[in-house]
């Protein structure tokens, strides 16, 4: 099982902040494919590539391997700061 955390509008569109996927191993792109299948509302975000992803609290890329017990998180782009 892989735990997936969804933040901000990912959570709003999916209607859940956390989901579990029955994957024993794969790549981040496999997690994206499953989320696209389960939540069609997220397809536009994933197609545009305008998001950040982490695996076990480390910034990750689509080709990164994931294994059972990992946590994968998706974040929209963040802007702001002090000016």
Phi, psi and omega in degrees: 000136175245130179271132179241127176252136182241130183242154176054232186289342171300314179297316181298313182293321181279339183075019179205144178267343182209135176224159176245137178247139181274065177244133177270328175195159181169210179231164179305322180298332176289324175296315178301315181300318180292320178295322176298322180291315183287324186233083181305335180297339181271351185303316182301317179296315181291323179296322181284342180068018184264070181199166174246150178226145175229152173237120181052045175070019177239136178305136186227164175245168184299331182276353182296139179285144172233149182226165178308133180094349179287159174244125179245131182235143179240133182230141171287166177298147182245136175226169179128203183116187183258137183239000000 
